[in-house]
Amino acid sequence: MRAQLHEPLPAGRERLWKDFFNGEQNQKFFAGFVGLAIEEVRADYARMRLPYRPELNQPAGVVHGGAIATLIDTVVVPAVASPYDRVPVMLTVDMQLRYLGAARERDLVAEGWITKRGRSTVFCQAEVRDTEGELIAEGWHVYRVIPAKNG
């Protein structure tokens, strides 16, 4: 786990992510609909889980690559936003994925971290492992960040 390589967030920013994907006023974001759960957010780092359920499978009996891609694309979101007191607008500019194994009937855990941060462009990396520790996929991202007004 890479978490120890990153500083903890101030308490106010940590609370921002507690139930983020379920949204305010009962609005549920796509990541919440898929079932992603944030486990930890630190400065330039996040870890989240995709709990296994059969509906995520493709016909061959393994977790659909689109579900894994969603996990990879989303795990870096809290890491990208970690320096801000209010969630900025974050847009995926580029994402590359490499599938290295098949996920079968196990939760998936992803870690995402920042490799380089510019003023409005952030470069990220992510890994997805099953609960046995097998590396399932890895990804590389470029995000555009637009800070929230007054934040």
DSSP file (Angstrom, degrees, kcal/mol; ACC not computed):
  #  RESIDUE AA STRUCTURE BP1 BP2  ACC     N-H-->O    O-->H-N    N-H-->O    O-->H-N    TCO  KAPPA ALPHA  PHI   PSI    X-CA   Y-CA   Z-CA
    1    1 A M              0   0    0      0, 0.0     3,-0.3     0, 0.0     4,-0.0   0.000 360.0 360.0 360.0 137.4    0.0    0.0    0.0
    2    2 A R    >   +     0   0    0      1,-0.2     3,-2.1     2,-0.1     4,-0.2   0.471 360.0 100.6 -92.0  -3.7    1.2    3.4   -1.0
    3    3 A A  G >  S+     0   0    0      1,-0.3     3,-2.2     2,-0.2    -1,-0.2   0.855  74.2  61.0 -54.6 -40.4   -0.8    5.4    1.6
    4    4 A Q  G 3  S+     0   0    0     -3,-0.3    -1,-0.3     1,-0.3    -2,-0.1   0.650  93.7  65.8 -65.5 -13.8    2.1    5.8    4.0
    5    5 A L  G <  S+     0   0    0     -3,-2.1     2,-0.4     2,-0.1    -1,-0.3   0.506  97.9  66.2 -82.0  -4.1    4.0    7.7    1.3
    6    6 A H  S <  S-     0   0    0     -3,-2.2    38,-0.1    -4,-0.2    39,-0.0  -0.929  85.5-113.7-126.0 143.2    1.5   10.5    1.5
    7    7 A E        -     0   0    0     -2,-0.4    36,-3.0    36,-0.2    38,-0.1  -0.396  38.4-104.0 -70.9 145.8    0.6   13.0    4.2
    8    8 A P  B     -A   42   0A   0      0, 0.0    34,-0.2     0, 0.0    -1,-0.1  -0.304  38.7-111.0 -62.9 155.1   -2.9   12.8    5.9
    9    9 A L        -     0   0    0     32,-0.6    32,-0.0     1,-0.1     2,-0.0  -0.528  35.5 -94.9 -82.1 153.8   -5.4   15.4    4.8
   10   10 A P    >>  -     0   0    0      0, 0.0     4,-2.1     0, 0.0     3,-0.6  -0.393  44.8-106.0 -60.5 151.0   -6.6   18.2    7.2
   11   11 A A  H 3> S+     0   0    0      1,-0.2     4,-2.1     2,-0.2     5,-0.2   0.834 117.2  55.0 -53.2 -40.8   -9.8   17.1    8.9
   12   12 A G  H 3> S+     0   0    0      1,-0.2     4,-1.0     2,-0.2    -1,-0.2   0.891 110.5  44.6 -63.2 -40.6  -12.1   19.4    6.8
   13   13 A R  H <> S+     0   0    0     -3,-0.6     4,-0.6     2,-0.2    -1,-0.2   0.857 109.6  56.0 -72.2 -34.6  -10.9   18.0    3.5
   14   14 A E  H >< S+     0   0    0     -4,-2.1     3,-1.1     1,-0.2     4,-0.4   0.907 104.9  52.6 -63.0 -41.3  -11.1   14.5    4.8
   15   15 A R  H >< S+     0   0    0     -4,-2.1     3,-1.1     1,-0.2     4,-0.4   0.813  96.4  69.6 -63.4 -30.5  -14.8   15.0    5.6
   16   16 A L  H 3< S+     0   0    0     -4,-1.0    -1,-0.2     1,-0.3     3,-0.2   0.812 104.6  40.9 -56.2 -31.8  -15.4   16.3    2.1
   17   17 A W  T X< S+     0   0    0     -3,-1.1     3,-0.9    -4,-0.6     4,-0.3   0.472  83.2 102.5 -98.9  -3.7  -14.8   12.7    0.8
   18   18 A K  T <  S-     0   0    0     -3,-1.1    20,-0.2    -4,-0.4    -1,-0.2   0.882 109.3  -3.1 -51.2 -49.0  -16.7   10.7    3.4
   19   19 A D  T >  S+     0   0    0     -4,-0.4     3,-1.3    -3,-0.2     4,-0.4  -0.130  90.0 139.0-135.0  37.2  -19.8   10.1    1.3
   20   20 A F  G X   +     0   0    0     -3,-0.9     3,-1.7     1,-0.3     9,-0.1   0.855  65.2  55.5 -57.7 -44.5  -18.9   12.0   -1.8
   21   21 A F  G 3  S+     0   0    0      1,-0.3     8,-1.8    -4,-0.3    11,-0.6   0.619 100.4  60.0 -73.2 -10.5  -20.2    9.6   -4.5
   22   22 A N  G <  S-     0   0    0     -3,-1.3    -1,-0.3     6,-0.2    -2,-0.2   0.530 100.3-153.6 -90.1  -6.9  -23.7    9.5   -3.0
   23   23 A G    <   -     0   0    0     -3,-1.7     3,-0.4    -4,-0.4     2,-0.2   0.273  18.3 -63.9  66.9 171.4  -23.9   13.2   -3.6
   24   24 A E  S >  S+     0   0    0      1,-0.2     3,-2.0     2,-0.1    -4,-0.0  -0.592 112.3  19.9 -91.1 156.6  -26.0   15.9   -1.8
   25   25 A Q  T 3  S-     0   0    0      1,-0.3    -1,-0.2    -2,-0.2     3,-0.1   0.858 132.5 -62.3  53.4  41.5  -29.8   16.0   -1.8
   26   26 A N  T 3  S+     0   0    0     -3,-0.4     2,-0.5     1,-0.2    -1,-0.3   0.603  95.4 143.8  63.5  14.0  -30.1   12.3   -2.7
   27   27 A Q    <   -     0   0    0     -3,-2.0     2,-0.5     1,-0.0    -1,-0.2  -0.745  36.7-155.4 -81.5 127.5  -28.3   12.8   -6.1
   28   28 A K        -     0   0    0     -2,-0.5    -6,-0.2    -3,-0.1    -5,-0.1  -0.915   5.4-141.5-108.6 126.7  -26.2    9.8   -6.7
   29   29 A F    >>  -     0   0    0     -8,-1.8     4,-2.0    -2,-0.5     3,-0.6  -0.373  30.5-101.5 -79.9 163.9  -23.1   10.1   -9.0
   30   30 A F  H 3> S+     0   0    0      1,-0.3     4,-2.4     2,-0.2     5,-0.2   0.884 121.7  55.8 -52.9 -45.0  -22.2    7.4  -11.5
   31   31 A A  H 3>>S+     0   0    0      1,-0.2     5,-2.4     2,-0.2     4,-1.1   0.869 108.8  47.9 -59.9 -36.6  -19.4    6.1   -9.3
   32   32 A G  H <45S+     0   0    0     -3,-0.6    -1,-0.2   -11,-0.6    -2,-0.2   0.871 108.9  53.9 -69.7 -37.1  -21.9    5.6   -6.4
   33   33 A F  H  <5S+     0   0    0     -4,-2.0    -2,-0.2     1,-0.2    -1,-0.2   0.891 108.4  49.1 -62.8 -40.4  -24.3    3.8   -8.8
   34   34 A V  H  <5S-     0   0    0     -4,-2.4    -1,-0.2    -5,-0.2    -2,-0.2   0.785 121.7-111.9 -69.7 -27.3  -21.5    1.4   -9.8
   35   35 A G  T  <5 +     0   0    0     -4,-1.1    -3,-0.2    -5,-0.2    -2,-0.1   0.559  55.9 162.7 108.8  11.5  -20.8    0.8   -6.1
   36   36 A L      < -     0   0    0     -5,-2.4     2,-0.4    14,-0.2    -1,-0.2  -0.362  18.2-163.7 -65.1 141.8  -17.4    2.4   -5.6
   37   37 A A  E     - B   0  49A   0     12,-2.3    12,-2.6    -2,-0.0     2,-0.4  -0.994  16.7-130.7-130.9 127.6  -16.5    3.2   -2.0
   38   38 A I  E     + B   0  48A   0     -2,-0.4    10,-0.3    10,-0.2     3,-0.1  -0.618  25.9 175.0 -75.4 129.5  -13.7    5.5   -0.9
   39   39 A E  E     -     0   0A   0      8,-2.8     2,-0.3    -2,-0.4     9,-0.2   0.757  64.3  -0.6-103.2 -36.0  -11.5    3.9    1.8
   40   40 A E  E     - B   0  47A   0      7,-1.9     7,-2.6     2,-0.0     2,-0.4  -0.975  52.5-168.8-158.2 140.7   -8.8    6.5    2.3
   41   41 A V  E     + B   0  46A   0     -2,-0.3   -32,-0.6     5,-0.2     2,-0.3  -1.000  18.1 160.4-131.2 131.7   -7.8    9.9    0.9
   42   42 A R  E >   -AB   8  45A   0      3,-2.5     3,-1.9    -2,-0.4     2,-0.3  -0.794  56.6 -54.9-133.7 177.3   -4.5   11.5    1.6
   43   43 A A  T 3  S-     0   0    0    -36,-3.0   -36,-0.2     1,-0.3    36,-0.1  -0.429 125.3 -11.5 -59.4 119.1   -2.5   14.3    0.0
   44   44 A D  T 3  S+     0   0    0     35,-0.5    70,-1.9    -2,-0.3     2,-0.3   0.734 125.6  87.5  62.2  26.4   -2.1   13.3   -3.7
   45   45 A Y  E <   +BC  42 113A   0     -3,-1.9    -3,-2.5    68,-0.2     2,-0.3  -0.996  45.7 173.3-152.8 145.6   -3.4    9.7   -3.0
   46   46 A A  E     -BC  41 112A   0     66,-2.2    66,-2.8    -2,-0.3     2,-0.4  -0.988  11.5-161.7-150.8 152.8   -6.7    7.8   -2.7
   47   47 A R  E     +BC  40 111A   0     -7,-2.6    -8,-2.8    -2,-0.3    -7,-1.9  -1.000  18.2 169.6-132.2 134.4   -7.8    4.2   -2.3
   48   48 A M  E     -BC  38 110A   0     62,-2.1    62,-3.0    -2,-0.4     2,-0.4  -0.950  21.3-133.9-142.9 165.8  -11.2    2.8   -3.1
   49   49 A R  E     -BC  37 109A   0    -12,-2.6   -12,-2.3    -2,-0.3    60,-0.2  -0.912   3.7-155.8-123.1 142.3  -13.0   -0.4   -3.4
   50   50 A L  E     - C   0 108A   0     58,-3.0    58,-2.1    -2,-0.4   -14,-0.2  -0.928  27.6-141.3-111.7 101.1  -15.4   -1.9   -6.0
   51   51 A P        -     0   0    0      0, 0.0     2,-0.1     0, 0.0    56,-0.1  -0.402  24.1-111.9 -63.9 135.4  -17.4   -4.6   -4.1
   52   52 A Y        +     0   0    0     -2,-0.1    55,-0.1    53,-0.1     3,-0.0  -0.414  45.0 160.9 -68.6 140.2  -18.0   -7.6   -6.2
   53   53 A R    >   -     0   0    0     53,-0.1     3,-2.3    -2,-0.1     4,-0.2  -0.936  47.8-116.3-153.3 146.3  -21.5   -8.4   -7.3
   54   54 A P  G >  S+     0   0    0      0, 0.0     3,-1.9     0, 0.0     7,-0.1   0.752 107.9  71.3 -56.8 -27.2  -22.5  -10.7  -10.2
   55   55 A E  G 3  S+     0   0    0      1,-0.3    -3,-0.0     8,-0.0     0, 0.0   0.678  90.5  61.8 -64.6 -15.4  -24.1   -7.8  -12.2
   56   56 A L  G <  S+     0   0    0     -3,-2.3     8,-3.1     2,-0.0    -1,-0.3   0.549  86.2 102.6 -85.5  -7.6  -20.6   -6.5  -12.9
   57   57 A N  B <   -G   63   0B   0     -3,-1.9     6,-0.3     6,-0.3    47,-0.1  -0.337  62.9-141.6 -75.3 155.0  -19.6   -9.7  -14.8
   58   58 A Q    >   -     0   0    0      4,-2.7     3,-2.6    -2,-0.1     4,-0.3  -0.622  45.9 -84.3-101.1 172.8  -19.4  -10.0  -18.5
   59   59 A P  T 3  S+     0   0    0      0, 0.0    -2,-0.1     0, 0.0     5,-0.0   0.705 125.4  63.7 -57.0 -22.8  -20.6  -13.3  -20.2
   60   60 A A  T 3  S-     0   0    0      2,-0.2     3,-0.1     1,-0.0    -3,-0.0   0.496 118.2-107.5 -79.9  -1.5  -17.2  -15.1  -19.6
   61   61 A G  S <  S+     0   0    0     -3,-2.6     2,-0.3     1,-0.3    44,-0.2   0.653  83.3 110.5  88.1  15.3  -17.8  -14.8  -15.8
   62   62 A V  S    S-     0   0    0     -4,-0.3    -4,-2.7    42,-0.1    -1,-0.3  -0.838  81.0 -81.8-117.9 160.5  -15.2  -12.2  -15.0
   63   63 A V  B     -G   57   0B   0     40,-2.6    40,-0.3    -2,-0.3    -6,-0.3  -0.385  57.2-103.7 -62.5 132.2  -15.7   -8.5  -14.0
   64   64 A H    >>  -     0   0    0     -8,-3.1     4,-1.6     1,-0.1     3,-0.8  -0.257  19.3-128.2 -58.9 137.9  -16.4   -6.4  -17.0
   65   65 A G  H 3> S+     0   0    0      1,-0.2     4,-2.7     2,-0.2     5,-0.2   0.795 108.0  61.5 -58.6 -30.0  -13.4   -4.2  -18.2
   66   66 A G  H 3> S+     0   0    0      2,-0.2     4,-2.1     1,-0.2    -1,-0.2   0.865 102.3  50.3 -66.3 -35.5  -15.7   -1.2  -18.2
   67   67 A A  H <> S+     0   0    0     -3,-0.8     4,-2.0   -11,-0.2    -1,-0.2   0.901 112.5  47.1 -67.2 -40.4  -16.3   -1.6  -14.4
   68   68 A I  H  X S+     0   0    0     -4,-1.6     4,-2.5     2,-0.2    -2,-0.2   0.906 110.8  51.8 -67.1 -41.3  -12.5   -1.8  -13.9
   69   69 A A  H  X S+     0   0    0     -4,-2.7     4,-2.8     1,-0.2     5,-0.2   0.888 107.8  52.8 -61.6 -39.2  -11.9    1.2  -16.1
   70   70 A T  H  X S+     0   0    0     -4,-2.1     4,-1.9     2,-0.2    -1,-0.2   0.922 109.4  48.9 -61.3 -44.1  -14.5    3.1  -14.1
   71   71 A L  H  X S+     0   0    0     -4,-2.0     4,-2.4     2,-0.2    -2,-0.2   0.923 113.2  46.7 -61.1 -45.0  -12.6    2.2  -10.9
   72   72 A I  H  X S+     0   0    0     -4,-2.5     4,-0.7     1,-0.2    -2,-0.2   0.910 114.2  47.1 -64.9 -42.6   -9.2    3.3  -12.4
   73   73 A D  H  < S+     0   0    0     -4,-2.8    -1,-0.2     1,-0.2    -2,-0.2   0.816 118.4  41.9 -67.9 -30.4  -10.7    6.6  -13.7
   74   74 A T  H >< S+     0   0    0     -4,-1.9     3,-1.5    -5,-0.2    -2,-0.2   0.793  96.9  70.9 -91.6 -30.5  -12.3    7.4  -10.4
   75   75 A V  H 3X S+     0   0    0     -4,-2.4     4,-0.6     1,-0.3    37,-0.3   0.806  98.4  52.5 -61.6 -27.8   -9.7    6.4   -7.8
   76   76 A V  H 3X S+     0   0    0     -4,-0.7     4,-3.0     1,-0.2    -1,-0.3   0.655  87.3  85.2 -81.4 -13.6   -7.5    9.4   -8.8
   77   77 A V  H <> S+     0   0    0     -3,-1.5     4,-2.2     1,-0.2    -1,-0.2   0.935  92.8  42.1 -56.4 -53.2  -10.3   11.9   -8.4
   78   78 A P  H  > S+     0   0    0      0, 0.0     4,-0.8     0, 0.0   -34,-0.2   0.871 114.7  53.0 -64.0 -32.5   -9.9   12.5   -4.7
   79   79 A A  H >< S+     0   0    0     -4,-0.6     3,-0.7     2,-0.2   -35,-0.5   0.930 109.9  47.5 -64.7 -44.7   -6.1   12.5   -5.1
   80   80 A V  H 3< S+     0   0    0     -4,-3.0    -1,-0.2     1,-0.2    -3,-0.2   0.901 117.9  42.2 -60.7 -41.5   -6.4   15.2   -7.8
   81   81 A A  H >< S+     0   0    0     -4,-2.2     3,-2.1    -5,-0.2    -1,-0.2   0.499  84.4 103.9 -85.1  -4.6   -8.7   17.2   -5.6
   82   82 A S  T << S+     0   0    0     -4,-0.8    -1,-0.2    -3,-0.7    -2,-0.1   0.737  75.6  53.7 -57.7 -28.5   -6.8   16.7   -2.3
   83   83 A P  T 3  S+     0   0    0      0, 0.0     2,-0.3     0, 0.0    -1,-0.3   0.609  96.5  85.7 -80.3  -6.8   -5.2   20.2   -2.2
   84   84 A Y    <   -     0   0    0     -3,-2.1     3,-0.1     1,-0.1    67,-0.0  -0.685  64.9-150.7-101.2 145.2   -8.5   22.0   -2.5
   85   85 A D  S    S+     0   0    0     66,-1.0     2,-0.4    -2,-0.3    -1,-0.1   0.709  93.4  38.8 -80.4 -21.8  -11.0   23.0    0.2
   86   86 A R  S    S-     0   0    0     65,-0.6    62,-0.4    62,-0.1    -1,-0.1  -0.972 102.5 -98.8-126.2 144.6  -13.8   22.7   -2.3
   87   87 A V        -     0   0    0     -2,-0.4     2,-0.1    60,-0.1    -2,-0.1  -0.436  42.1-147.4 -65.4 122.1  -14.1   20.0   -5.0
   88   88 A P        -     0   0    0      0, 0.0     2,-0.5     0, 0.0    -7,-0.1  -0.307  28.4 -89.3 -80.0 170.9  -12.8   21.5   -8.3
   89   89 A V  E     -D  146   0A   0     57,-2.6    57,-2.7    -2,-0.1     2,-0.4  -0.715  49.0-168.4 -75.5 129.1  -14.1   20.6  -11.8
   90   90 A M  E     -D  145   0A   0     -2,-0.5     2,-0.4    55,-0.2    55,-0.2  -0.989   6.9-174.1-128.2 126.4  -11.9   17.7  -12.9
   91   91 A L  E     -D  144   0A   0     53,-2.5    53,-2.8    -2,-0.4     2,-0.5  -0.975  25.8-126.6-124.9 127.7  -12.0   16.4  -16.5
   92   92 A T  E     +D  143   0A   0     -2,-0.4    51,-0.2    51,-0.2     3,-0.1  -0.610  29.2 174.2 -71.3 121.0  -10.2   13.3  -17.8
   93   93 A V  E     +     0   0A   0     49,-3.0     2,-0.3    -2,-0.5    50,-0.2   0.800  68.7   1.9 -94.0 -39.4   -8.1   14.5  -20.8
   94   94 A D  E     -D  142   0A   0     48,-1.7    48,-2.3     2,-0.0    -1,-0.4  -0.993  61.0-179.5-150.8 142.4   -6.3   11.2  -21.4
   95   95 A M  E     -D  141   0A   0     -2,-0.3     2,-0.4    46,-0.2    46,-0.2  -0.973   4.2-170.8-146.2 130.9   -6.5    7.7  -19.9
   96   96 A Q  E     -D  140   0A   0     44,-2.7    44,-2.2    -2,-0.3     2,-0.3  -0.974  10.2-167.4-121.1 136.8   -4.5    4.6  -20.8
   97   97 A L  E     -D  139   0A   0     -2,-0.4     2,-0.4    42,-0.2    42,-0.2  -0.909  13.0-167.5-124.7 149.8   -5.3    1.2  -19.3
   98   98 A R  E     -D  138   0A   0     40,-2.4    40,-2.1    -2,-0.3     2,-0.5  -0.960  13.1-151.7-134.9 118.7   -3.5   -2.1  -19.2
   99   99 A Y  E     +D  137   0A   0     -2,-0.4    38,-0.3    38,-0.2     3,-0.1  -0.797  20.9 169.4 -89.8 126.4   -5.4   -5.2  -18.1
  100  100 A L        +     0   0    0     36,-3.2     2,-0.3    -2,-0.5    37,-0.2   0.522  59.2   8.3-116.6 -11.1   -3.1   -7.7  -16.6
  101  101 A G  S    S-     0   0    0     35,-1.7     2,-0.4    33,-0.1    -1,-0.2  -0.977  73.9 -98.8-162.1 168.1   -5.4  -10.3  -15.0
  102  102 A A        -     0   0    0     -2,-0.3     2,-0.6    -3,-0.1    35,-0.0  -0.806  28.1-140.2 -98.8 137.6   -9.0  -11.4  -14.7
  103  103 A A        -     0   0    0     -2,-0.4   -40,-2.6   -40,-0.3     2,-0.5  -0.870  23.4-177.2 -98.8 121.3  -11.1  -10.5  -11.7
  104  104 A R        -     0   0    0     -2,-0.6   -42,-0.1   -42,-0.2     3,-0.1  -0.958  59.6 -36.9-127.4 115.1  -13.4  -13.3  -10.5
  105  105 A E  S    S+     0   0    0     -2,-0.5     2,-0.3   -44,-0.2    -1,-0.1   0.767 104.9 107.4  49.6  38.6  -15.9  -13.0   -7.7
  106  106 A R  S    S-     0   0    0    -53,-0.1   -53,-0.1   -55,-0.0    -1,-0.1  -0.986  74.6-102.1-139.3 150.7  -13.7  -10.8   -5.5
  107  107 A D        -     0   0    0     -2,-0.3    24,-1.0   -55,-0.1     2,-0.4  -0.336  36.1-135.9 -60.5 153.4  -13.8   -7.2   -4.5
  108  108 A L  E     -CE  50 130A   0    -58,-2.1   -58,-3.0    22,-0.2     2,-0.5  -0.953  13.8-160.9-115.5 138.1  -11.3   -5.0   -6.3
  109  109 A V  E     -CE  49 129A   0     20,-3.1    20,-2.7    -2,-0.4     2,-0.4  -0.976   8.1-166.9-121.2 128.7   -9.2   -2.4   -4.5
  110  110 A A  E     -CE  48 128A   0    -62,-3.0   -62,-2.1    -2,-0.5     2,-0.4  -0.899   8.5-162.4-117.0 144.1   -7.6    0.5   -6.4
  111  111 A E  E     -CE  47 127A   0     16,-2.2    16,-2.2    -2,-0.4     2,-0.4  -0.982  11.0-173.6-119.2 137.5   -4.9    2.9   -5.4
  112  112 A G  E     +CE  46 126A   0    -66,-2.8   -66,-2.2    -2,-0.4     2,-0.3  -0.989   6.3 172.3-131.6 141.9   -4.4    6.2   -7.3
  113  113 A W  E     -CE  45 125A   0     12,-2.6    12,-2.4    -2,-0.4     2,-0.4  -0.967  33.3-106.2-147.3 161.0   -1.7    8.8   -6.8
  114  114 A I  E     + E   0 124A   0    -70,-1.9    10,-0.3    -2,-0.3     3,-0.1  -0.718  23.5 179.9 -89.2 132.8   -0.3   11.9   -8.4
  115  115 A T  E    S+     0   0A   0      8,-2.7     2,-0.3    -2,-0.4     9,-0.2   0.698  75.8   3.0-101.6 -27.1    2.9   11.7  -10.4
  116  116 A K  E     - E   0 123A   0      7,-1.5     7,-3.2     2,-0.0     2,-0.5  -0.931  63.1-159.4-159.2 136.8    3.1   15.4  -11.4
  117  117 A R  E     + E   0 122A   0     -2,-0.3     5,-0.2     5,-0.2     2,-0.2  -0.974  13.0 174.8-123.2 123.9    0.9   18.3  -10.6
  118  118 A G        -     0   0    0      3,-3.1    -2,-0.0    -2,-0.5     5,-0.0  -0.410  51.5 -83.9-107.3-169.4    0.9   21.5  -12.7
  119  119 A R  S    S-     0   0    0     -2,-0.2     3,-0.1     1,-0.2    -1,-0.0   0.918 121.1  -3.5 -65.1 -43.5   -1.4   24.6  -12.4
  120  120 A S  S    S+     0   0    0      1,-0.1    25,-2.4    26,-0.1     2,-0.4   0.370 124.7  71.6-131.1   1.7   -4.3   23.1  -14.4
  121  121 A T  E     - F   0 144A   0     23,-0.2    -3,-3.1     2,-0.0     2,-0.4  -0.980  55.8-172.7-125.3 133.1   -2.9   19.7  -15.5
  122  122 A V  E     -EF 117 143A   0     21,-2.5    21,-2.8    -2,-0.4     2,-0.4  -0.989  11.2-151.9-129.1 132.4   -2.4   16.7  -13.3
  123  123 A F  E     +EF 116 142A   0     -7,-3.2    -8,-2.7    -2,-0.4    -7,-1.5  -0.874  24.2 178.1-104.0 134.2   -0.7   13.4  -14.2
  124  124 A C  E     -EF 114 141A   0     17,-2.1    17,-2.0    -2,-0.4     2,-0.3  -0.850  19.8-156.7-134.8 164.3   -1.8   10.3  -12.2
  125  125 A Q  E     -EF 113 140A   0    -12,-2.4   -12,-2.6    -2,-0.3     2,-0.3  -0.974  12.9-173.8-138.9 153.9   -1.2    6.6  -12.0
  126  126 A A  E     -EF 112 139A   0     13,-2.2    13,-2.4    -2,-0.3     2,-0.3  -0.992   9.9-162.4-147.8 153.0   -3.4    3.8  -10.6
  127  127 A E  E     -EF 111 138A   0    -16,-2.2   -16,-2.2    -2,-0.3     2,-0.4  -0.990   6.9-156.0-133.5 144.8   -3.4    0.1   -9.8
  128  128 A V  E     +EF 110 137A   0      9,-2.9     8,-2.9    -2,-0.3     9,-1.5  -0.984  16.3 175.5-120.7 131.0   -6.2   -2.3   -9.3
  129  129 A R  E     -EF 109 135A   0    -20,-2.7   -20,-3.1    -2,-0.4     6,-0.2  -0.938  27.1-123.2-128.2 152.9   -5.7   -5.5   -7.3
  130  130 A D  E >   -E  108   0A   0      4,-2.0     3,-2.2    -2,-0.3   -22,-0.2  -0.362  44.3 -92.1 -83.6 177.0   -8.1   -8.2   -6.2
  131  131 A T  T 3  S+     0   0    0    -24,-1.0   -23,-0.1     1,-0.3    -1,-0.1   0.582 127.2  59.9 -71.9  -7.1   -8.4   -9.0   -2.5
  132  132 A E  T 3  S-     0   0    0      2,-0.1    -1,-0.3     0, 0.0   -26,-0.0   0.452 120.9-107.9 -92.4  -3.1   -5.8  -11.8   -2.9
  133  133 A G    <   +     0   0    0     -3,-2.2     2,-0.3     1,-0.3    -2,-0.1   0.438  67.5 149.2  93.5   0.5   -3.3   -9.1   -4.0
  134  134 A E        -     0   0    0      1,-0.1    -4,-2.0    -5,-0.0     2,-0.6  -0.513  52.2-119.9 -70.9 131.8   -3.2  -10.1   -7.7
  135  135 A L  E     + F   0 129A   0     -2,-0.3    -6,-0.3    -6,-0.2     3,-0.1  -0.616  37.7 172.1 -73.0 118.3   -2.6   -7.1  -10.0
  136  136 A I  E     -     0   0A   0     -8,-2.9   -36,-3.2    -2,-0.6   -35,-1.7   0.818  58.3 -13.5 -97.3 -40.6   -5.6   -6.9  -12.3
  137  137 A A  E     -DF  99 128A   0     -9,-1.5    -9,-2.9   -38,-0.3    -1,-0.3  -0.991  50.6-156.2-160.2 158.7   -5.0   -3.6  -14.1
  138  138 A E  E     -DF  98 127A   0    -40,-2.1   -40,-2.4    -2,-0.3     2,-0.3  -0.975  14.6-169.7-139.3 156.2   -3.0   -0.4  -14.2
  139  139 A G  E     -DF  97 126A   0    -13,-2.4   -13,-2.2    -2,-0.3     2,-0.4  -0.978  15.9-152.4-147.7 157.9   -3.7    3.0  -15.6
  140  140 A W  E     -DF  96 125A   0    -44,-2.2   -44,-2.7    -2,-0.3     2,-0.3  -0.991  23.6-173.6-131.3 138.4   -2.2    6.4  -16.4
  141  141 A H  E     -DF  95 124A   0    -17,-2.0   -17,-2.1    -2,-0.4     2,-0.4  -0.906  24.3-157.2-134.0 155.6   -4.2    9.6  -16.6
  142  142 A V  E     -DF  94 123A   0    -48,-2.3   -49,-3.0    -2,-0.3   -48,-1.7  -0.990  23.8-171.1-127.2 126.9   -4.0   13.2  -17.4
  143  143 A Y  E     -DF  92 122A   0    -21,-2.8   -21,-2.5    -2,-0.4     2,-0.5  -0.914  18.0-142.7-117.2 143.6   -6.7   15.4  -15.7
  144  144 A R  E     -DF  91 121A   0    -53,-2.8   -53,-2.5    -2,-0.4     2,-0.5  -0.905  22.0-157.7 -99.7 134.7   -7.6   19.1  -16.3
  145  145 A V  E     -D   90   0A   0    -25,-2.4   -55,-0.2    -2,-0.5    -2,-0.0  -0.956  15.5-174.9-120.8 129.5   -8.5   20.9  -13.1
  146  146 A I  E     -D   89   0A   0    -57,-2.7   -57,-2.6    -2,-0.5     3,-0.1  -0.941  29.1-131.0-120.8 105.1  -10.6   24.0  -12.8
  147  147 A P        -     0   0    0      0, 0.0   -60,-0.1     0, 0.0     3,-0.1  -0.191  25.8-105.5 -58.7 145.6  -10.6   25.2   -9.2
  148  148 A A    >   -     0   0    0    -62,-0.4     3,-1.4     3,-0.2   -62,-0.1  -0.377  47.0 -89.9 -65.7 148.1  -14.0   26.1   -7.7
  149  149 A K  T 3  S+     0   0    0      1,-0.3    -1,-0.1     2,-0.2    -3,-0.0  -0.362 112.7   6.8 -58.6 138.0  -14.7   29.8   -7.3
  150  150 A N  T 3         0   0    0      1,-0.1    -1,-0.3    -3,-0.1    -2,-0.1   0.841 360.0 360.0  56.7  36.7  -13.5   31.0   -3.9
  151  151 A G    <         0   0    0     -3,-1.4   -66,-1.0   -65,-0.1   -65,-0.6   0.386 360.0 360.0-150.3 360.0  -11.9   27.7   -3.2
